[in-house]
Amino acid sequence: MPEIIVKPASLKELWKTLPALGKARRYLAGGTDIVTADNAGAESSECWVDISDLPELGAIKETARALFIGSGVKISAIENSAPARRWCPALIAAIPHFASPSLRNMATLGGNAANGSPCADGVCALVAEGAFVHLAHNGKKRCLPLKDLFLGPKRTALEKDELITAFEVPKTKHFGAYLKLGPRAYFGISKAAVAVSLEMSGKTVKRASIALGSVAPVPFYAVKTSAWLAGKPLSSEVVLAAAALVMTEVSPITDSRSEADYRREMCGVLLERALKSVCR
């Protein structure tokens, strides 16, 4: 554990508190990643800044055009949110694959993204949803596509002390799916994962958005396959062709969890299954 843990009551108090703290500091939200790392001896921060109860981060809000999910909202609360279930079908489909029920009561999407893991279930689904991420630091705010937040394994575009405040998902009527291959059905790090968001016009794909996890240094957005699907009927032939195309887009590695060739093949299999689930 760090020598110091501070818990500001608001964002205003947070910005006032940070300059007085040591340089080696990290934000603590749900704690499911940072506490695990600390127990394993892989966390050396001098100070944790507990943001778990900041009211500005803990709500799900709607506007006419978008749904905003606060970075501090618990995963289980998102699963039970009617607006989230309506506008974020890929994210909702991913949540049962997200760790265990007890951890979902603690974990947050903000922590899932800030951790910078290429296998993060919630992040992969949100990338497919076309989400934006809102960032803040001492009164300064910016917004960028979520897919652009990630620079490499455990590396993000977050600046020093910059905080993820919310995720913005455009309100569009679409179908969503999320499938994951791992050592067990749930509560495991994926070998490969596929998230799909499809806007349909009858039986024709109006817009497709496909993201993959655990097959690249960052959550991977399949630009070519997504663009190729647009304007095509979601027939069996198109589904198989999309599955073949996505395998040419990814460049997975071999590691302790799986081999590169197997991961590549499973990307095609998972996408085929995800698209067929929409056909039903």
C-alpha positions as CSV (number, residue, x, y, z in Angstrom):
1,M,0.0,0.0,0.0
2,P,1.2,3.6,-0.6
3,E,2.2,5.8,2.2
4,I,-0.6,8.3,1.5
5,I,-4.2,7.9,0.3
6,V,-6.2,11.0,-0.2
7,K,-9.9,11.2,-1.0
8,P,-11.2,14.6,-2.3
9,A,-14.9,15.3,-2.1
10,S,-15.2,17.0,-5.5
11,L,-13.3,17.7,-8.7
12,K,-12.7,21.3,-7.4
13,E,-11.1,19.9,-4.3
14,L,-9.1,17.4,-6.4
15,W,-7.5,20.1,-8.5
16,K,-6.5,22.0,-5.4
17,T,-5.1,18.9,-3.7
18,L,-2.9,17.5,-6.5
19,P,-0.1,20.0,-6.4
20,A,0.7,19.3,-2.8
21,L,1.1,15.6,-3.3
22,G,4.2,13.6,-4.2
23,K,5.0,13.1,-7.9
24,A,4.5,9.3,-7.8
25,R,0.7,9.3,-7.6
26,R,-2.1,7.4,-9.2
27,Y,-5.9,7.6,-9.3
28,L,-7.8,4.9,-7.5
29,A,-11.4,4.2,-8.7
30,G,-12.7,0.7,-8.2
31,G,-9.3,-0.6,-7.3
32,T,-9.7,-3.9,-9.1
33,D,-6.5,-3.4,-11.1
34,I,-4.3,-1.2,-8.9
35,V,-4.9,-3.2,-5.7
36,T,-4.1,-6.5,-7.5
37,A,-0.9,-4.9,-8.9
38,D,0.0,-3.7,-5.4
39,N,-0.6,-7.1,-3.9
40,A,1.7,-8.6,-6.5
41,G,4.5,-6.0,-5.8
42,A,4.1,-4.4,-9.2
43,E,2.7,-1.0,-7.9
44,S,5.1,1.5,-6.4
45,S,3.2,4.8,-6.2
46,E,3.8,6.9,-3.2
47,C,0.2,8.2,-3.2
48,W,-3.2,7.0,-4.3
49,V,-5.9,9.6,-5.0
50,D,-9.2,8.0,-4.3
51,I,-11.8,9.3,-6.8
52,S,-14.3,6.5,-6.2
53,D,-17.0,8.8,-4.7
54,L,-16.6,12.0,-6.8
55,P,-20.2,13.0,-7.6
56,E,-19.2,14.4,-11.0
57,L,-18.1,11.0,-12.2
58,G,-20.9,8.8,-10.9
59,A,-23.9,9.4,-13.1
60,I,-25.4,8.2,-16.4
61,K,-27.0,11.1,-18.3
62,E,-28.8,11.6,-21.5
63,T,-29.1,14.4,-24.0
64,A,-31.0,14.5,-27.3
65,R,-28.0,13.2,-29.2
66,A,-25.9,11.1,-26.8
67,L,-25.6,9.0,-23.7
68,F,-23.0,10.0,-21.1
69,I,-21.6,7.4,-18.8
70,G,-19.6,8.8,-15.9
71,S,-16.1,7.2,-15.6
72,G,-16.9,6.3,-12.0
73,V,-20.1,4.4,-12.6
74,K,-19.8,0.8,-11.5
75,I,-20.0,-1.8,-14.3
76,S,-23.0,-3.5,-12.5
77,A,-24.9,-0.2,-12.5
78,I,-24.4,0.2,-16.2
79,E,-25.7,-3.3,-16.8
80,N,-28.9,-2.3,-14.9
81,S,-29.3,1.1,-16.6
82,A,-32.3,1.3,-18.9
83,P,-30.7,4.0,-21.1
84,A,-27.5,2.0,-21.4
85,R,-29.4,-1.1,-22.3
86,R,-31.2,0.9,-25.0
87,W,-28.3,2.7,-26.6
88,C,-25.2,0.5,-25.9
89,P,-26.1,-3.0,-26.9
90,A,-22.5,-4.1,-27.6
91,L,-21.4,-2.8,-24.2
92,I,-24.3,-4.6,-22.4
93,A,-23.4,-7.8,-24.2
94,A,-19.8,-7.5,-23.0
95,I,-20.6,-7.0,-19.3
96,P,-21.3,-10.7,-18.5
97,H,-17.8,-11.4,-19.7
98,F,-16.3,-8.7,-17.5
99,A,-14.7,-10.5,-14.5
100,S,-17.1,-11.7,-11.8
101,P,-20.3,-10.2,-10.4
102,S,-18.5,-9.1,-7.2
103,L,-15.8,-7.3,-9.2
104,R,-18.4,-5.7,-11.5
105,N,-19.8,-4.2,-8.3
106,M,-16.5,-2.4,-7.8
107,A,-14.9,-1.9,-11.3
108,T,-15.5,1.2,-13.4
109,L,-15.2,1.9,-17.1
110,G,-12.8,4.7,-16.3
111,G,-10.4,2.3,-14.7
112,N,-10.9,-0.2,-17.5
113,A,-9.8,2.5,-20.0
114,A,-7.1,4.2,-18.0
115,N,-5.4,0.9,-17.5
116,G,-4.6,0.8,-21.2
117,S,-5.0,-3.0,-21.6
118,P,-5.7,-4.2,-25.2
119,C,-7.9,-7.0,-23.8
120,A,-10.3,-4.8,-21.8
121,D,-13.8,-6.0,-22.4
122,G,-15.6,-2.7,-21.7
123,V,-13.2,-0.7,-23.8
124,C,-13.4,-3.0,-26.8
125,A,-17.2,-2.8,-26.8
126,L,-17.2,1.0,-26.4
127,V,-14.8,1.4,-29.4
128,A,-17.3,-0.6,-31.5
129,E,-20.1,1.7,-30.2
130,G,-18.2,4.7,-31.6
131,A,-17.7,6.2,-28.1
132,F,-15.8,9.4,-27.3
133,V,-13.9,9.9,-24.0
134,H,-14.0,13.1,-22.1
135,L,-10.9,14.2,-20.2
136,A,-10.2,16.9,-17.6
137,H,-7.4,18.5,-15.7
138,N,-7.7,21.5,-13.5
139,G,-10.4,23.1,-15.5
140,K,-9.1,22.2,-18.9
141,K,-11.3,19.8,-20.8
142,R,-10.9,17.8,-24.1
143,C,-12.7,15.1,-25.9
144,L,-11.4,12.5,-28.4
145,P,-12.5,9.2,-30.0
146,L,-12.0,6.5,-27.5
147,K,-10.0,4.4,-30.0
148,D,-7.4,7.3,-30.1
149,L,-6.8,7.1,-26.3
150,F,-4.6,4.1,-26.6
151,L,-1.0,4.2,-27.7
152,G,0.3,0.8,-26.7
153,P,0.0,-1.9,-24.0
154,K,-0.5,0.0,-20.7
155,R,0.1,3.3,-22.5
156,T,-2.5,6.0,-23.1
157,A,-2.7,9.6,-24.3
158,L,-3.6,10.7,-20.8
159,E,-1.4,13.6,-19.6
160,K,0.0,13.9,-16.1
161,D,-3.0,14.0,-13.6
162,E,-5.5,14.1,-16.5
163,L,-8.7,12.4,-15.5
164,I,-11.3,10.4,-17.5
165,T,-14.6,12.0,-16.6
166,A,-17.1,10.4,-18.9
167,F,-17.8,8.3,-22.0
168,E,-20.1,9.6,-24.7
169,V,-22.0,7.2,-26.9
170,P,-24.0,8.6,-29.8
171,K,-27.7,7.8,-29.8
172,T,-28.3,5.6,-32.8
173,K,-30.6,2.7,-33.3
174,H,-28.3,-0.2,-33.8
175,F,-27.7,-3.9,-33.0
176,G,-24.7,-4.9,-30.9
177,A,-22.9,-8.1,-30.1
178,Y,-19.8,-9.1,-28.1
179,L,-18.1,-12.5,-28.1
180,K,-14.9,-13.5,-26.3
181,L,-12.6,-16.5,-26.4
182,G,-10.8,-17.3,-23.2
183,P,-9.6,-20.1,-21.0
184,R,-13.1,-20.3,-19.5
185,A,-16.5,-18.8,-20.4
186,Y,-16.2,-15.9,-17.8
187,F,-13.8,-14.3,-15.5
188,G,-10.7,-14.8,-17.7
189,I,-8.4,-12.7,-19.9
190,S,-9.4,-13.1,-23.5
191,K,-7.3,-14.8,-26.2
192,A,-9.5,-12.8,-28.7
193,A,-12.6,-10.8,-28.5
194,V,-14.9,-9.2,-31.0
195,A,-17.4,-6.3,-30.5
196,V,-19.9,-5.4,-33.3
197,S,-22.2,-2.4,-33.8
198,L,-24.5,-2.5,-36.8
199,E,-27.0,0.1,-38.0
200,M,-29.4,-1.7,-40.4
201,S,-31.8,-0.5,-43.1
202,G,-34.0,-3.5,-43.6
203,K,-31.6,-6.4,-44.3
204,T,-28.8,-4.1,-45.5
205,V,-26.0,-2.8,-43.4
206,K,-26.2,1.0,-43.2
207,R,-23.1,1.3,-40.9
208,A,-20.8,-1.2,-39.4
209,S,-18.3,-0.8,-36.5
210,I,-16.1,-3.7,-35.5
211,A,-13.5,-3.7,-32.7
212,L,-11.3,-6.5,-31.5
213,G,-9.5,-7.2,-28.2
214,S,-6.3,-9.1,-27.4
215,V,-5.1,-9.2,-31.0
216,A,-3.1,-5.9,-31.2
217,P,-1.1,-3.6,-28.9
218,V,-4.3,-1.6,-28.4
219,P,-8.0,-2.2,-28.7
220,F,-8.2,-2.6,-32.4
221,Y,-10.7,-0.9,-34.7
222,A,-11.2,-2.9,-37.9
223,V,-11.4,0.0,-40.4
224,K,-11.4,-2.1,-43.6
225,T,-13.9,-4.7,-42.5
226,S,-16.2,-2.0,-41.0
227,A,-16.2,0.0,-44.2
228,W,-16.5,-3.0,-46.5
229,L,-19.7,-4.1,-44.8
230,A,-21.5,-0.8,-45.2
231,G,-24.1,-1.0,-48.0
232,K,-24.2,-4.8,-48.2
233,P,-27.0,-7.2,-47.4
234,L,-26.2,-9.2,-44.3
235,S,-26.3,-12.5,-46.2
236,S,-24.4,-15.7,-45.4
237,E,-21.9,-15.0,-48.2
238,V,-21.3,-11.5,-46.9
239,V,-20.8,-12.7,-43.3
240,L,-18.2,-15.3,-44.4
241,A,-16.4,-12.7,-46.6
242,A,-16.3,-10.2,-43.7
243,A,-14.9,-12.9,-41.4
244,A,-12.2,-13.7,-44.0
245,L,-11.4,-10.0,-44.4
246,V,-11.0,-9.3,-40.7
247,M,-8.4,-12.0,-40.5
248,T,-6.2,-10.1,-42.9
249,E,-6.5,-6.9,-40.8
250,V,-5.3,-8.2,-37.5
251,S,-1.6,-8.9,-36.6
252,P,-1.8,-10.7,-33.3
253,I,1.2,-12.0,-31.4
254,T,2.1,-15.3,-29.7
255,D,2.2,-15.1,-26.0
256,S,1.5,-17.2,-22.9
257,R,-2.2,-17.1,-23.6
258,S,-2.4,-18.1,-27.2
259,E,-0.6,-18.4,-30.6
260,A,-0.8,-15.7,-33.3
261,D,-2.3,-18.0,-36.0
262,Y,-5.0,-19.3,-33.7
263,R,-5.9,-15.8,-32.6
264,R,-6.2,-14.6,-36.2
265,E,-8.4,-17.5,-37.1
266,M,-10.6,-17.0,-34.1
267,C,-11.1,-13.4,-35.0
268,G,-12.9,-14.6,-38.2
269,V,-14.9,-17.2,-36.3
270,L,-16.0,-14.8,-33.6
271,L,-17.0,-12.1,-36.1
272,E,-18.9,-14.7,-38.1
273,R,-20.8,-15.7,-35.0
274,A,-21.4,-12.1,-34.0
275,L,-22.8,-11.1,-37.4
276,K,-25.0,-14.2,-37.5
277,S,-26.4,-13.3,-34.1
278,V,-27.6,-10.0,-35.6
279,C,-29.1,-11.9,-38.6
280,R,-31.4,-13.7,-36.2
